[in-house]
Amino acid sequence: MSSKAVTLPSGGSMPLLGLGTWLSPPGAVQEAMEVALDAGYQHFNCAYFDQSKADIGEALKRTMGEGRLKRDDLYVVSKLWNIFHAPQDVKLASLETLSLLKLDYLDLCLMHSPMGIGNINGELVPQKDGLLLHSDVDTWRAMEKVVDKGLVKSVGVSNFNVSQLERLLSVCRIKPAANQVELHPYLTQPELVEYCKSKGIVLIAYSPFGCPALPCPLGENSPVPLLENPTMKEIAQKHGKTSAQVLIRFHIQRGIATIPKSITLARIMEKAEVYDFHLTRYESRCWKD
Ligand SMILES: NC(=O)c1ccc[n+]([C@@H]2O[C@H](COP(=O)([O-])OP(=O)(O)OC[C@H]3O[C@@H](n4cnc5c(N)ncnc54)[C@H](OP(=O)(O)O)[C@@H]3O)[C@@H](O)[C@H]2O)c1
């Protein structure tokens, strides 16, 4: 009914559904990955500060060692964390990530944020106005060299807005393949989505359920949690699906990849069943209340 993968500007293809791993405790993530692999997931999203990186590496190694999937069948994404923006740190950080994940290469490495965090005399100092620690352009050039060395197949960004992307596109040798940003019906970012589409940059939607593990701090002014939004529940019921499946479908049917996190085995399996229904144009736009 719809494609399960999207083609990147660099030529490879990325499965639209991936497993997020942030806040997945070590131990639980290995079982989650086993179930995800059985359910057909091939795309796994990691980050430098994920506490479960070594467990993810073990699970990937076991999968390949047992011959369940070849390296080419997996799509592993990780990120360059903000303390490694100095150009001389980029290759070392990539090698450390590969070592922890027990891989020879990453399919996609994202600059986690346009803002670096500097290490000034042993203290971590966030980048702020008037204090430019490292230009994201210099960091990007070092990431391009990591592609040249074969350590990563593609490079991309995360949490970049339109003007940050424009600046990068005006100077880059390798175009960012993807931009991973928070996207869901409460945060649709239409200008950014249109811009990325027009430039062929693949979008990866993080927190597709609005990150219920970290509830909105607005107290009684908080919106209804996305998974409990009554309009969305109605749509889910109409299609014989769950709210989570509808929230995933919202992205993948318009070619946006998404990486819902779960360590609950039934939820992981349920999320793979999102290719047998279609949201109408109206259903894709009516959940903002
Ligand atoms: N690039 C970035 O800056 C950035 C930022 C944030 C996140 N991310 C990535 O995006 C991934 C996903 O985002 P996220 O973790 O923020 O939030 P999310 O995927 O929106 O939500 C995950 C939470 O929803 C729960 N959940 C999953 N399926 C459910 C279901 N069917 N019904 C009810 N609850 C359900 C999970 O609980 P259980 O695990 O207990 O099932 C978990 O607590 C992260 O893991 C991370 O890899 C990237």
The ligand as a MOL file (V3000), in Angstrom:
LIG
                    3D

  0  0  0     0  0            999 V3000
M  V30 BEGIN CTAB
M  V30 COUNTS 48 52 0 0 0
M  V30 BEGIN ATOM
M  V30 1 N 17.6630 13.7400 17.6690 0
M  V30 2 C 17.2160 14.0870 18.8650 0
M  V30 3 O 17.5680 15.1590 19.4120 0
M  V30 4 C 16.2270 13.1970 19.5730 0
M  V30 5 C 15.4970 13.6970 20.6610 0
M  V30 6 C 14.5700 12.8610 21.2800 0
M  V30 7 C 14.4000 11.5510 20.8270 0
M  V30 8 N 15.1510 11.0830 19.7830 0 CHG=1
M  V30 9 C 15.0090 9.6730 19.3010 0
M  V30 10 O 13.6450 9.4170 19.0280 0
M  V30 11 C 13.2170 8.2450 19.7150 0
M  V30 12 C 11.7310 8.3140 20.0450 0
M  V30 13 O 11.3990 9.4930 20.7620 0
M  V30 14 P 11.0700 9.5030 22.3160 0
M  V30 15 O 11.7460 8.3670 22.9880 0
M  V30 16 O 11.3410 10.8990 22.7550 0 CHG=-1
M  V30 17 O 9.5080 9.3640 22.4420 0
M  V30 18 P 8.2960 8.5690 21.7470 0
M  V30 19 O 8.7890 7.5310 20.7980 0
M  V30 20 O 7.3560 9.6000 21.2880 0
M  V30 21 O 7.6560 7.8460 22.9960 0
M  V30 22 C 8.2850 6.7880 23.6530 0
M  V30 23 C 7.4740 6.4770 24.9010 0
M  V30 24 O 6.1630 6.0500 24.5130 0
M  V30 25 C 5.8670 4.8290 25.1590 0
M  V30 26 N 5.0940 4.0310 24.1870 0
M  V30 27 C 5.5630 3.4230 23.0840 0
M  V30 28 N 4.5810 2.7980 22.4100 0
M  V30 29 C 3.4490 3.0280 23.1200 0
M  V30 30 C 2.1060 2.6240 22.9520 0
M  V30 31 N 1.7280 1.8450 21.9260 0
M  V30 32 N 1.1970 3.0370 23.8540 0
M  V30 33 C 1.5810 3.8060 24.9140 0
M  V30 34 N 2.8540 4.2160 25.1330 0
M  V30 35 C 3.7940 3.8320 24.2410 0
M  V30 36 C 7.1990 4.1760 25.4810 0
M  V30 37 O 7.0710 3.3580 26.6140 0
M  V30 38 P 7.6610 1.8490 26.6850 0
M  V30 39 O 9.0980 1.9130 26.2310 0
M  V30 40 O 7.5310 1.5290 28.1280 0
M  V30 41 O 6.8080 0.9810 25.7970 0
M  V30 42 C 8.0520 5.3940 25.7600 0
M  V30 43 O 7.9250 5.7950 27.0920 0
M  V30 44 C 14.1360 8.2210 20.9380 0
M  V30 45 O 14.1800 6.9600 21.5410 0
M  V30 46 C 15.4460 8.6630 20.3320 0
M  V30 47 O 16.0640 7.5330 19.7000 0
M  V30 48 C 16.0380 11.8880 19.1370 0
M  V30 END ATOM
M  V30 BEGIN BOND
M  V30 1 1 1 2
M  V30 2 2 2 3
M  V30 3 1 2 4
M  V30 4 1 4 5
M  V30 5 2 4 48
M  V30 6 2 5 6
M  V30 7 1 6 7
M  V30 8 2 7 8
M  V30 9 1 8 9
M  V30 10 1 8 48
M  V30 11 1 9 10
M  V30 12 1 9 46
M  V30 13 1 10 11
M  V30 14 1 11 12
M  V30 15 1 11 44
M  V30 16 1 12 13
M  V30 17 1 13 14
M  V30 18 2 14 15
M  V30 19 1 14 16
M  V30 20 1 14 17
M  V30 21 1 17 18
M  V30 22 2 18 19
M  V30 23 1 18 20
M  V30 24 1 18 21
M  V30 25 1 21 22
M  V30 26 1 22 23
M  V30 27 1 23 24
M  V30 28 1 23 42
M  V30 29 1 24 25
M  V30 30 1 25 26
M  V30 31 1 25 36
M  V30 32 1 26 27
M  V30 33 1 26 35
M  V30 34 2 27 28
M  V30 35 1 28 29
M  V30 36 1 29 30
M  V30 37 2 29 35
M  V30 38 1 30 31
M  V30 39 2 30 32
M  V30 40 1 32 33
M  V30 41 2 33 34
M  V30 42 1 34 35
M  V30 43 1 36 37
M  V30 44 1 36 42
M  V30 45 1 37 38
M  V30 46 2 38 39
M  V30 47 1 38 40
M  V30 48 1 38 41
M  V30 49 1 42 43
M  V30 50 1 44 45
M  V30 51 1 44 46
M  V30 52 1 46 47
M  V30 END BOND
M  V30 END CTAB
M  END
